[in-house]
Amino acid sequence: DSARLTGPAISYWQAMVATSSRILGGGHACTRAARTSLAAAYAAAGRPSDAIGIQEQVLAERERALGRDHPETLAALSGLARACLAGGRQEDAILLHERTLADRERVLGPDHPATLASRGDVAAAYLSAGRVPEAVAILQRVFSDRSTVLGPDHPDTLGACSDLAAALHQAGKLREAIPLYKRTLGDRERLQGATHPDTMTARANLAYAYRSADKLKDALPLYARTLADRQQVLGPDHPDTLASLSNLASAYHTARKLKQALPLYEQALASLERRHGPDHPETLAARGNLASAYHSGGRVALAIPLYEQTLQDYERVMGPDHPNTLTARANLASAYHGIGRVTDAITVFERTLADCERFLPPDHALTQAIRENLAAAR
């Protein structure tokens, strides 16, 4: 599971559930534990519906065998809430996380580590639903409570600091977020070492915050170091390494350092095609990013075929009304306009604007941008 080999993990836990059920019975503690691990494997593989079904079964079994207030039952309730959140069922997830928090406060007390974890889960669900101020307030309490109860160097406290930084970042409060990102990185370097996966993630998070604050000079060295460390520690094809590759390329692109960005974009696309195949969403995004970099560098003859391929793939894989498809079509229209194919550009812009007005909110940024680009093309 930890190596992200989700296919083998699912097969393994399916076999464990079947074997344990046959030998020990479906209600045995070992069978329930194996079923919980199977649900986690489904979630890691991006199969939330399967994970939800298993978690509902686990919760019912634990309520029947152990009672509603048993810690393992509350853990199953929490697992179901997380599966619902991953599956896009935000309201269900919020209600389940709030119920778990209330039950743990009543049964375990307000300062129990599991209760503190539930409080953080409620905040995460609120963030997902766009209830950012409420989430920030909860995470401030979680960070304070974990610092007091567990100590400032406890792994859960470090996680709470990072979570609070991310929530403040999402709220647009970068002046408050960046010191917390820096603190998290410093603590993880001191406690876990410079190349621990959590430390590398903290470094990438700080780089992202600097980039969001338009401090590219601070962000670029952090992105570059994170990529180098992940390549050495995790390997060139690890998902985190590929994410770092794309992030560094994008940061160079934003800094208008296309000479450095282009080979990284090309490497990212080749690696993602090899690892995920040509139709994976990350591969499609990488192809679009490379086309955009070619376009920015004036190499429109290379950009247009990639834009056209990306659009065709998005329409086939995600459908004509998906926001990524609409963005890909707008990018192609802009490229047509840039090389003087004005009639083609206007045709594509008009179709894209009509689709945006039909499928997106009226004040969506993409709709407004396409409306302006169409007016300029005419």
C-alpha positions, 0 to 999 in steps of 0.5 A: 500500500505505501509503495502506491502499488494499488493493483497488487494491494487490492488483490492482496487484501481481497484474498486476505478477506476471503481467506479470513472469512473462510477460516475465522468467519466474516465477523472476526476481528481479523476479517474486519481489519482486512476489510478495512485495509481493502477499503483503504486500497480501493480509496488509494486506487481512486475507486471511492464507490468501492471504498464506500461500500466496504466501509459501510459494511465494516461500520455495520459489523463493528456496530453490531459486534462492538457497539456504537461507542467502541473506539473501533466503531468510531474509527470505522465511522471516520473511515466511511466519512473519508471515503465519502469525501473522496467520492465527492459526497461532501455533505455526507462526509461533513455530517459523518465527520461531525458525528464522529467528532461529537461521539469521540468528544463524549466517549474519549474526551476533548483532548484525546488524540483520536478526538483531535484527529476528528477535529482536523477531519471536520476542518478538511471536509469544510475546506473541501466544501469551501467553508474556509474561515470555519476550517481555519478556526478549527485548525488553529485550535487543533494546532494549539491543542496538539502542541499542548497535549502531544508536544511541539515535536510530535508528528501529529503536531507537525501535520497540524502546523502544515494543515493550518498553513495550507488552509491559510494559503487557501484563504489567501493569507500568505503572510500568515501561511508562509511562516508556518510552512517554513516552521514545518520545513525546519522542524521536519529537517531537524526531526526527520532529516533533509531527505525524508519524504515528509520533509521533501513534501514540506519543502515543495509546499513552501516553494508553492507558497512562495510562488503564490506570493510571486516570490519566484526567486525563493521558489525556484531553488526549493523546487529544484532541490525537491526534484533532485532529492526525490529523484535520488530517494524515490526514483525518477518514476515515483508520482511525487518525483513526476509532480516535482518535475512538472512543478519546476517546469511550470515555475520556470515557465512562469519566470519566463525561463523557457530554456530551462522549462521546455526540457523538463516539460518534455521529460515530464510528458514522456515519463507520464506517458510511460507510467500512466499511458496517453489518456491519463488526466496527468498525461493530458495535462502534461501534453497541454503544458508542453504545448503552452510552453512551445506557444510561449516560446514562439514555436507555434508550429510545434504547439498547434499539433499538441494543442489539437491532440490534447483537445481531441483526447480531452473530448474523448476521455472527459467529454466536450463539456468538461472544464479542461476540454473547454480550456484546451479548446480555448488554447487552440483558438489562441494559437490559431489567432497567433499565426494568423488563422483568424477565421479558424480562431473565431470559429473555435472561440465562438463554439467554446464561448457557447459551451462555457455559457451553457456549462459554466457559471456566468461569471466564470473566469474562463468564460470572461477570458474567451469573450475578451479573446473573441472580441479581439479576434474579430 
